Structure formats: structure tokens, C-alpha cells
């Protein structure tokens, strides 16, 4: 069951109706079958009346279809066409879903797709691991760029002057312990040398992540992919996981 989303206030707020549109689409991505309005309302914990009005608006705009016989909604081909275009614009001929599925079957750990969201790395798509003990995080999870494996992978592609500016912004906000620029650069130097980032218990005790950047993505839309799980298991399999990730990325996206 999902929790009711919080859209915030002030400059960082999201118009509630806009946020709900994307929540509805994400539910279909998770469930992957036609749904009744009441089913959608229950999953999102929305009032039935406002859910019905929202779904009718999405049908009118052409983003959802409505079957009058079974009263169920489902995304239209318009969503698929938009997604196909954007995927091609961002990643060329490479297939993200195929890559993630390939890695998941080969490695068995939780596979995570991450992007930069200002000062954070955001997990935009996740395939849970197959093991009883695994890294269990929901899509939308964010981690600090300067203090996470996914963040280090994404930051490693930035120019040093931009990294300096990011550190200054984080430190200027005063929300946490100041970031040591030299220590961060030492980490990123290792990431650039190895070709991947490794984070063992850095953000969540006992959990780790091995992350690599995907080649050919635009500078302002970098994407990284990671394998997450218990620290001890990742550490013992690090060389194997890195080898499998590199080979899969080469197969689906080509060598850098």
C-alpha cells in the first residue's frame, strides 16, 4: 500500500492535481493491468470522488482509456508514444528496461536506475532483488549526491569546478555536517579511476551499492545504474558484479 504523497509548500511545492496525475501513472506502472476507479483510490488513499474526477479528466485528455463494460481504466498508446520518443532522445538505441532486466537476472541483487535531482540522486526505477535479505527501497527515494554511491557515480562526470559549487551550496544550506571538499574529491578520483562507485554502509548501515554511469547520455541528463544489497554480500561479489555490469552495459549501450 502506498502512503499519501506530501507535495510540500512554498517554492518547492507541487500543484496537488499535477502530482496526482503522475501518481496515477506510476500505479499503472506498478500494477500493469486495467483498474477500477475505487482500486486506484484505495491504493493512493485519495477520496473516491476526486479520484473519479481526475481519471475522467485524464481520459478526456487522451492519456487514459475507459472500458464501459468492466468500468476499468488503463493508459493509452499516447503514453507509450511519448515514452518511446523520450527514451530514444535520451538513450539512443539502448534499452534501459532490457539492461535492468538483464542485470537483475545475472546478479540477483536489487537493480536501481538513478538520475541527478539538483543536489540529490533519485532512484527513478527499481527491480527488487531475489534474495530473502535484500535492499528494499521504493521508486522516488533520494540520496545526497555527496554522500551516496549513486551520487558519487553521477558526480564523477561533473567538472571539478561544478563539484566545488555543489559543495558550497550544501555547506551554505547548513542542514548537516559540512562536506569536506578534499575528501569528496578523493572519493571521486577513485570512482573515475575504477569506472564505478562503491558505497558500503555510507548512508544506511549494513546496505551498499555498486553504481556505474551509462554512456552516451547528455551532460544535463546523466543516468547511472546500480546493484544494491547487504554490504557483506556486495563486498564478497564486487569483482563479479562489476564484470557483469560492464558487460551488460556494453551489450545494451555500447562501449564508451
N, C-alpha and C positions, 0 to 999 in steps of 0.2 A: 504494500500500500504506500502510495506517495504521501508526503506531507504537503500541507497547503503552502504554496510558494509565498515568499515575502518579497515585495517589489521595492521596498525602501522608500525614502523620502528625499526631497531636495534635489540637488543636481544629479545624484546617482539613481534617482527613482525611475521606474519603468511604468508607462501607462498600463494600467491593470488589464484592459481589454487586449492590448498587444501581447502582453506576457501570456495571457490565457490562450491566445491563438497558437503560440508556439508550444505551450504545454500540451494542447490537444494533439498537435502533430507528433510530439515526442511520445505520447501514449500509444499512438498507432505504430510508431517505430518499434516500441517495446512489445506490444500485443500481437501485431501483424495479422489482424483479422478484422472484419467488419464488427462494429459495436453499436449497441443501443445507446441512446442519449443518457439513460439512467446509469448505465455501466460506466460511461465516461465521467459523469458527475460524481459517482462514488469513488472512482479511482483518484480523481483530482480534488475531491472534497469541496466541490463547487455546489451552490444552490441549483436544484434542478431547473428552475425557471430561467435563470441567467445562462445555464449551460445550453438549454434548448434554443434560446435566442442567439447565442454565439454560433452554434452549429448551423442554424438556418442562414445566418449571415455568410458563413464560410461556404455553404452550398451555393448561395446566390452569387458569390464572387468566383465560383468555379474551382475551389480548392478541395471541396468535399462533395461526394455523391451521396444521394439518399435513395434507398430502395423502399418503395412504398409498400411492398409485400411483407418484408420482415422488419421494417422500420429501423434498419441499421445504416450507419454512416461509414464511409471509407474514403481515403484520399483519392483524388482523381489523377489521371495521367498528366495533368498540368504540373503537379508537384514533381513527378518523375522527370518531365522535360526540363524544368528549371534546374533540378538537381544534377541531371546529366550534363547540362551546359556548364554549370559552375564547377563540377568535378573536372571536366576537360580543361576549363580555363585555368584551374589551379594546379592540376597534376598531369596534364597531357594525356598520354595513353596509359599511364599507370592506374591500377585499380586498388584503392585503399582497402575496400572490403575484402577483396581477394587476398591481399597481403596480410591483413589481420587474421583472416581465417586460416591461412597457410601457417602463420606463426603460432597460432593457437593450437593447431593440430600437431605441430612439430615440438613445441616447447611445453605446452600444458599449463603454463602459468597465465595469470591474468594479463591480457594484452590491452594496452591503453594507447589511444591516439590523443596527442596533446598539441595545443596551439598557444601562442602568446596572447594574453589579455592584459595589456598595459604592463603592470608590474608583477603580474602573476602568470603562471602556466595553468591552463584549464584543460581538464580531461573531457574531451567532447564525445568520445565513443569508447566503449569498454566491452570486452568479451571476458566474462569471469573465468577463472582457472578451473581445472578439472579436479584438483586435489581437495580433500576434506578441509585442510587448513590452507587458506589462500588469501590473497589481497582482495578485500571486498570494498570497493568504493563506487559510488553512483556517478553517472554522467553529470557533468557540470561542476564536479569537485575542482577546487583551485588550490594551488600551492605557490609559495613565494618563488619568484624567478631566482633569487639569490640563495635560496635555502632548500632546494629540491633537485632530484635527479633530472626530472623533465625540464625544470627551469634551467639547469646548467647546460643541458644539451641545446636548448633554444638560445641561451645567452652566448654560447660559444661561437655562434655565427655572427655576432654583432662586433662592430669595431670597438676598440678599447675606449675610445672617447665616448661612445654611447653607453658603454658599461659604467664608466665613471659618472655619467649624468644620472643613470638609473640608481646607482648607489647614493648619490647626493639627494635624490628625490626620496628614497626610502629613509635615509637618515634625517632628512628635513621634516618628514612626517612625524617622527618621534613616537611611533606606535610600538616599537620593540627595541631590543638591544641593537646599538649601532652596528652597521655592517663594516667589516674591515676590508677595504678595497684590495689591499695586497694579498690577503688570504684568499679572497674570492678569485682574484686573477691567477693565483697559483693553482686553484682547482680547475679553472677554465683552460689554463695552459695544458694541464694533464688531459682534459677532455679532448682538446684539439689534437694532441699527440696520439692518443689512443683511438680516436674516432668514435668514442661513445662516452656517456656519463654513467657513473655508478654511484648510487646513493644507498647506504646501508644504515638504517636506523636514524637517518638525519632528521626527518620530520616526524615520523611515527616510530616509536620504539618497536624493534622486532620486525619491521617491514622494510623492504628495499625495492629498488627499481634500477633496471639497466635500460638506458634510453639512447636512441640514435636518431639523427636528423634524416629526413627524406630528401633526396637530391632533386634539383630542378624546380623547387618551389620559389615563388617571388620573395624578395627580401622583406616585404611588408606582410607576408602571409606564410611565415615559416611553420613547418609541421614536423613533429617528432613522434616516434613510436617507441613504446617501452614495454618491457616484460616485468611485472611486479609480483612479489611473493614474500614469504618469510626470508629473513636475512640469511640464515644458515644454509637454506637450500639454494638461494641465488649465488652465494659466495662459492659453494662447492661446485656449481654448474656454470660459473661465469664464462669460462673459455668456450664451453659448448654453446651456451646461449648466444654469445657474441658471434660465433661462427655461423650459427643458424640464422640469426637476424641479418647478417651481412649478405649471406647467400640469397635469402628471400627477397631482400630489398633489390639486389642485383637482378633477380629474375623478373620482378614486377615493375621496377622503375629504371633499371639500367645502372651501370656504374657511373660514379661522379666524373 
